[in-house]
């Protein structure tokens, strides 16, 4: 019998349950990878803002704005990762939906640091592009997991 007595191994019920477990585990792994990368991203971006303020003419108002957005992004990322892992572990749709909404917000902030901040270095571009790619993968997987939990 399959887990929970749903039916014999190899049946459609067993394959669907296996796919749902794979998506949930994939989401957990991706959240863990994203958490590690976000810590790297925030630290590297903070160091680059410090460098740009010393090496270039960086207006104080723009510097404060970029730092405020970076710290806001850090707070949103921590909340997003917490809600995503909580939703995955408890198989609840509400925390995953909130995490999906925060993923969109942090992706918008990553796009800001990719294109619209005061000074954009090549390193900024590369780091932000990878972060946007991770956010895209996470959003797609979160939508699939939420759909699995709802069905």
Residue frames as qw, qx, qy, qz and C-alpha x, y, z in Angstrom:
[[0.000, 0.890, 0.456, 0.000, 0.00, 0.00, 0.00],
 [0.330, 0.583, -0.053, 0.740, 1.10, 3.56, -0.59],
 [0.166, 0.008, -0.516, 0.840, 1.61, 6.00, 2.28],
 [0.381, 0.076, 0.280, -0.878, -1.63, 6.56, 4.16],
 [0.417, 0.241, 0.871, -0.097, -3.26, 3.53, 2.54],
 [0.378, 0.534, -0.062, -0.754, -4.29, 5.53, -0.53],
 [0.868, 0.418, -0.037, -0.265, -3.84, 2.64, -2.94],
 [0.924, -0.048, 0.201, 0.321, -1.37, 0.14, -4.33],
 [0.323, -0.616, 0.347, 0.630, 2.08, 1.37, -5.20],
 [0.256, -0.023, 0.687, 0.679, 2.34, 2.54, -8.78],
 [0.166, 0.703, 0.688, 0.069, -1.27, 3.70, -9.08],
 [0.178, 0.686, 0.200, 0.677, -2.28, 7.17, -10.15],
 [0.495, -0.846, -0.126, -0.154, -2.96, 8.10, -6.52],
 [0.787, -0.420, 0.088, 0.444, 0.57, 7.08, -5.50],
 [0.554, 0.296, 0.228, 0.744, 2.17, 8.94, -8.42],
 [0.066, -0.824, -0.207, -0.523, 0.20, 12.12, -7.63],
 [0.641, -0.765, -0.032, 0.053, 1.26, 11.96, -3.98],
 [0.777, -0.156, 0.161, 0.589, 4.87, 11.43, -5.02],
 [0.351, 0.560, 0.231, 0.714, 4.73, 14.45, -7.31],
 [0.318, -0.880, -0.139, -0.325, 3.28, 16.58, -4.51],
 [0.755, -0.584, 0.062, 0.293, 6.03, 15.47, -2.12],
 [0.675, 0.153, 0.207, 0.691, 8.67, 16.21, -4.78],
 [0.114, 0.754, 0.195, 0.617, 7.30, 19.74, -5.31],
 [0.526, -0.840, -0.056, -0.119, 7.19, 20.38, -1.57],
 [0.795, -0.370, 0.145, 0.458, 10.76, 19.12, -1.08],
 [0.532, 0.407, 0.241, 0.703, 11.91, 21.07, -4.10],
 [0.127, -0.874, -0.163, -0.440, 10.33, 24.17, -2.57],
 [0.685, -0.714, 0.031, 0.138, 12.15, 23.56, 0.72],
 [0.753, -0.075, 0.218, 0.616, 15.49, 23.15, -1.04],
 [0.322, 0.611, 0.261, 0.675, 14.90, 26.22, -3.17],
 [0.348, -0.900, -0.115, -0.235, 13.92, 28.27, -0.09],
 [0.760, -0.530, 0.117, 0.358, 17.13, 27.15, 1.66],
 [0.622, 0.193, 0.282, 0.704, 19.24, 28.05, -1.39],
 [0.075, 0.788, 0.267, 0.550, 17.43, 31.36, -1.73],
 [0.536, -0.840, -0.082, 0.025, 18.01, 32.17, 1.94],
 [0.727, -0.328, 0.202, 0.568, 21.73, 31.60, 1.60],
 [0.449, 0.395, 0.343, 0.724, 21.91, 33.60, -1.62],
 [0.132, -0.890, -0.275, -0.338, 19.86, 36.46, -0.15],
 [0.611, -0.732, 0.028, 0.301, 22.31, 36.75, 2.75],
 [0.623, -0.058, 0.338, 0.703, 25.17, 36.89, 0.23],
 [0.235, 0.652, 0.430, 0.578, 23.25, 39.37, -1.93],
 [0.290, -0.928, -0.209, -0.108, 22.41, 41.74, 0.92],
 [0.643, -0.598, 0.152, 0.453, 25.96, 41.72, 2.26],
 [0.558, 0.110, 0.413, 0.711, 27.54, 42.21, -1.16],
 [0.113, 0.772, 0.399, 0.481, 25.10, 44.99, -2.07],
 [0.425, -0.893, -0.101, 0.114, 25.79, 46.76, 1.22],
 [0.636, -0.392, 0.285, 0.601, 29.53, 46.56, 0.55],
 [0.427, 0.373, 0.467, 0.678, 29.06, 47.83, -3.01],
 [0.087, -0.912, -0.312, -0.251, 26.95, 50.77, -1.82],
 [0.548, -0.757, 0.078, 0.348, 29.71, 51.59, 0.67],
 [0.603, -0.072, 0.417, 0.676, 32.30, 51.37, -2.11],
 [0.266, 0.635, 0.474, 0.548, 30.22, 53.52, -4.49],
 [0.246, -0.946, -0.211, -0.022, 29.71, 56.17, -1.83],
 [0.557, -0.646, 0.235, 0.466, 33.49, 56.41, -1.32],
 [0.534, -0.048, 0.546, 0.643, 34.68, 56.08, -4.92],
 [0.146, 0.488, 0.559, 0.655, 32.01, 58.06, -6.77],
 [0.173, -0.091, 0.169, -0.966, 29.95, 61.17, -6.28],
 [0.281, -0.403, -0.865, -0.103, 26.92, 59.61, -4.58],
 [0.256, -0.506, 0.003, -0.824, 24.31, 62.18, -3.44],
 [0.092, -0.131, 0.791, -0.590, 23.42, 61.73, 0.22],
 [0.655, 0.124, 0.236, -0.707, 19.66, 61.58, -0.40],
 [0.784, 0.304, -0.444, -0.309, 20.14, 58.82, -2.99],
 [0.312, 0.306, -0.844, 0.310, 22.51, 56.96, -0.69],
 [0.330, -0.049, 0.658, -0.675, 19.98, 57.00, 2.14],
 [0.760, 0.228, -0.029, -0.609, 17.19, 55.94, -0.22],
 [0.679, 0.330, -0.647, -0.105, 19.23, 52.99, -1.55],
 [0.125, 0.215, -0.847, 0.469, 20.19, 51.91, 1.98],
 [0.527, 0.033, 0.437, -0.728, 16.57, 52.16, 3.19],
 [0.814, 0.267, -0.232, -0.462, 15.39, 50.02, 0.27],
 [0.501, 0.335, -0.790, 0.118, 18.16, 47.48, 0.91],
 [0.099, -0.116, 0.795, -0.587, 17.18, 47.12, 4.58],
 [0.686, 0.160, 0.183, -0.686, 13.50, 46.91, 3.60],
 [0.733, 0.329, -0.531, -0.269, 14.42, 44.16, 1.17],
 [0.247, 0.265, -0.869, 0.337, 16.26, 42.29, 3.92],
 [0.389, 0.013, 0.612, -0.688, 13.23, 42.45, 6.22],
 [0.762, 0.278, -0.060, -0.582, 10.88, 41.34, 3.44],
 [0.581, 0.362, -0.725, -0.078, 13.21, 38.48, 2.46],
 [0.003, 0.171, -0.868, 0.465, 13.38, 37.19, 6.04],
 [0.567, 0.160, 0.429, -0.685, 9.59, 37.31, 6.35],
 [0.722, 0.384, -0.333, -0.469, 9.14, 35.71, 2.93],
 [0.430, 0.316, -0.843, 0.071, 11.49, 32.84, 3.72],
 [0.211, -0.057, 0.783, -0.583, 9.85, 32.25, 7.11],
 [0.665, 0.259, 0.243, -0.657, 6.35, 32.15, 5.64],
 [0.662, 0.414, -0.529, -0.334, 7.45, 29.97, 2.74],
 [0.281, 0.232, -0.908, 0.206, 9.08, 27.37, 4.97],
 [0.357, 0.059, 0.658, -0.661, 6.15, 27.48, 7.41],
 [0.712, 0.327, -0.018, -0.621, 3.67, 26.98, 4.57],
 [0.574, 0.370, -0.712, -0.162, 5.73, 24.12, 3.13],
 [0.119, 0.173, -0.904, 0.372, 6.13, 22.31, 6.44],
 [0.364, 0.207, 0.649, -0.635, 2.50, 22.69, 7.55],
 [0.145, 0.276, 0.817, 0.485, 1.12, 22.27, 4.01],
 [0.089, 0.732, 0.493, -0.462, -0.94, 25.44, 4.48],
 [0.450, 0.612, 0.413, 0.501, -1.94, 27.62, 1.56],
 [0.119, -0.977, -0.173, -0.032, -2.19, 30.96, 3.41],
 [0.475, -0.717, 0.294, 0.417, 1.50, 31.28, 4.43],
 [0.581, 0.060, 0.574, 0.574, 2.58, 30.15, 0.96],
 [0.260, 0.796, 0.439, 0.326, 0.30, 32.72, -0.68],
 [0.251, -0.957, 0.024, 0.143, 1.70, 35.44, 1.59],
 [0.592, -0.424, 0.463, 0.505, 5.22, 34.27, 0.72],
 [0.514, 0.428, 0.562, 0.487, 4.30, 34.42, -2.98],
 [0.063, 0.958, 0.242, 0.142, 3.12, 38.02, -2.58],
 [0.414, -0.829, 0.252, 0.278, 6.34, 38.92, -0.76],
 [0.678, -0.018, 0.522, 0.517, 8.31, 37.19, -3.54],
 [0.368, 0.742, 0.394, 0.398, 6.73, 39.63, -6.00],
 [0.195, -0.981, -0.007, 0.001, 7.63, 42.58, -3.74],
 [0.574, -0.597, 0.412, 0.380, 11.24, 41.48, -3.29],
 [0.639, 0.289, 0.514, 0.494, 11.54, 40.79, -7.03],
 [0.188, 0.922, 0.229, 0.249, 10.47, 44.38, -7.64],
 [0.378, -0.884, 0.233, 0.146, 13.16, 45.58, -5.23],
 [0.705, -0.195, 0.512, 0.450, 15.71, 43.35, -6.95],
 [0.499, 0.634, 0.414, 0.422, 14.69, 44.93, -10.25],
 [0.095, -0.995, -0.003, -0.029, 15.25, 48.35, -8.67],
 [0.519, -0.675, 0.435, 0.293, 18.79, 47.35, -7.68],
 [0.696, 0.164, 0.561, 0.417, 19.31, 45.87, -11.16],
 [0.385, 0.588, 0.441, 0.558, 18.17, 48.88, -13.20],
 [0.051, -0.858, -0.266, -0.436, 17.17, 51.98, -11.26],
 [0.597, -0.672, -0.147, 0.413, 19.48, 52.55, -8.33],
 [0.018, 0.945, -0.135, -0.297, 21.71, 55.60, -8.53],
 [0.165, 0.663, -0.698, -0.213, 24.89, 53.81, -9.64],
 [0.965, 0.035, 0.186, -0.179, 24.71, 50.29, -11.10],
 [0.111, -0.615, 0.751, 0.215, 27.95, 48.31, -11.37],
 [0.600, 0.212, -0.701, -0.323, 28.38, 45.09, -13.33],
 [0.168, 0.026, -0.912, 0.373, 28.49, 43.21, -10.03],
 [0.406, 0.194, 0.420, -0.788, 25.11, 44.75, -9.09],
 [0.644, 0.290, -0.339, -0.621, 23.70, 43.61, -12.37],
 [0.485, 0.186, -0.853, -0.053, 24.98, 40.04, -12.01],
 [0.001, -0.043, -0.832, 0.554, 23.89, 39.61, -8.40],
 [0.471, 0.255, 0.289, -0.794, 20.43, 41.03, -9.05],
 [0.613, 0.268, -0.525, -0.527, 19.91, 38.95, -12.20],
 [0.353, 0.057, -0.925, 0.131, 20.64, 35.73, -10.29],
 [0.158, 0.163, 0.671, -0.706, 18.30, 36.83, -7.48],
 [0.569, 0.280, -0.045, -0.772, 15.51, 37.55, -9.98],
 [0.551, 0.199, -0.759, -0.284, 16.04, 34.11, -11.52],
 [0.162, -0.044, -0.900, 0.401, 15.74, 32.48, -8.09],
 [0.341, 0.236, 0.412, -0.811, 12.59, 34.48, -7.36],
 [0.600, 0.253, -0.386, -0.654, 11.08, 33.37, -10.67],
 [0.462, 0.077, -0.883, -0.026, 11.78, 29.71, -9.91],
 [0.003, -0.126, -0.773, 0.621, 10.39, 30.07, -6.40],
 [0.464, 0.228, 0.128, -0.846, 7.24, 31.80, -7.60],
 [0.625, 0.173, -0.594, -0.477, 6.56, 29.06, -10.16],
 [0.396, -0.003, -0.896, 0.200, 7.13, 26.33, -7.60],
 [0.144, 0.135, 0.594, -0.780, 5.01, 28.11, -4.97],
 [0.588, 0.176, -0.138, -0.777, 2.11, 28.36, -7.42],
 [0.618, 0.103, -0.746, -0.227, 2.41, 24.62, -8.18],
 [0.239, -0.042, -0.849, 0.469, 2.57, 23.70, -4.48],
 [0.336, 0.146, 0.359, -0.859, -0.41, 25.91, -3.60],
 [0.662, 0.157, -0.378, -0.628, -2.39, 24.29, -6.43],
 [0.512, 0.064, -0.855, 0.056, -1.41, 20.86, -5.11],
 [0.027, -0.084, -0.727, 0.681, -2.48, 21.75, -1.57],
 [0.466, 0.165, 0.113, -0.862, -5.82, 23.10, -2.80],
 [0.677, 0.136, -0.531, -0.491, -6.66, 19.98, -4.82]]
